[in-house]
């Protein structure tokens, strides 16, 4: 049985597991579907303003800061593409 809760709101239903890369290796973030969707709509790069929707539409980040600010959504793609 899964004992995880959303890292943002502590809900335990309908969780999404997100792998991220860091200096210590891979880490796991757990988000409920509600928080995941809210972050997708509100999260943007503090430097250039690109959003996840912009990235999905173009396949491009706007600047180097995007990798840090959007890492929650970019890291799983990088892990998958680079087979890490």
C-alpha positions as CSV (number, residue, x, y, z in Angstrom):
1,X,0.0,0.0,0.0
2,X,1.2,3.5,-0.9
3,X,1.8,5.7,2.2
4,X,2.8,8.8,0.3
5,X,1.1,12.1,0.5
6,X,1.2,15.2,-1.7
7,X,4.3,17.2,-0.9
8,X,2.3,20.5,-1.2
9,X,-1.1,19.8,0.4
10,X,-0.7,16.5,2.2
11,X,-3.6,14.8,0.4
12,X,-3.1,11.1,-0.2
13,X,-5.4,10.5,-3.2
14,X,-4.6,10.3,-6.9
15,X,-0.8,10.9,-6.5
16,X,1.7,11.6,-9.3
17,X,5.3,10.5,-8.8
18,X,7.8,13.0,-10.2
19,X,11.5,12.1,-10.4
20,X,14.0,15.1,-10.3
21,X,17.7,15.3,-10.8
22,X,19.9,16.9,-8.2
23,X,23.4,17.0,-6.9
24,X,22.6,14.1,-4.6
25,X,21.0,12.1,-7.5
26,X,17.4,11.4,-8.2
27,X,14.7,12.6,-5.8
28,X,11.0,11.9,-5.8
29,X,8.3,14.5,-5.4
30,X,4.7,13.4,-4.8
31,X,1.9,15.6,-6.0
32,X,-1.9,15.1,-6.0
33,X,-3.5,15.7,-9.4
34,X,-5.0,19.0,-8.2
35,X,-1.6,20.5,-7.1
36,X,0.1,19.1,-10.2
37,X,-2.4,20.8,-12.6
38,X,-2.3,24.0,-10.6
39,X,1.6,24.1,-10.8
40,X,1.4,23.4,-14.6
41,X,-0.7,26.5,-15.0
42,X,1.1,28.8,-12.7
43,X,4.8,27.8,-12.8
44,X,7.1,29.9,-15.0
45,X,10.7,30.9,-15.3
46,X,11.6,33.9,-13.1
47,X,14.1,35.1,-15.6
48,X,12.4,34.8,-19.0
49,X,8.8,34.0,-18.1
50,X,8.5,30.8,-20.2
51,X,5.8,28.4,-18.9
52,X,5.5,24.6,-19.2
53,X,2.9,25.2,-21.9
54,X,5.4,27.3,-23.9
55,X,8.0,24.5,-23.6
56,X,5.5,21.8,-24.7
57,X,4.5,23.9,-27.7
58,X,8.0,24.8,-28.9
59,X,10.2,22.1,-27.3
60,X,12.6,24.9,-26.3
61,X,13.5,26.6,-23.0
62,X,14.0,30.3,-22.9
63,X,17.1,30.6,-20.9
64,X,19.4,28.6,-18.5
65,X,17.3,29.6,-15.5
66,X,14.4,27.6,-16.9
67,X,16.1,24.4,-16.0
68,X,16.0,25.3,-12.3
69,X,12.7,27.1,-12.2
70,X,10.8,24.4,-14.3
71,X,12.8,21.4,-13.0
72,X,9.7,19.8,-11.5
73,X,8.4,19.3,-15.1
74,X,11.6,19.3,-17.1
75,X,13.6,16.8,-15.1
76,X,11.3,13.8,-15.7
77,X,11.6,14.5,-19.5
78,X,15.4,14.8,-19.3
79,X,15.6,11.5,-17.3
80,X,13.5,9.7,-19.8
81,X,15.3,11.1,-22.9
82,X,18.8,10.5,-21.6
83,X,17.8,7.2,-20.0
84,X,19.2,8.1,-16.6
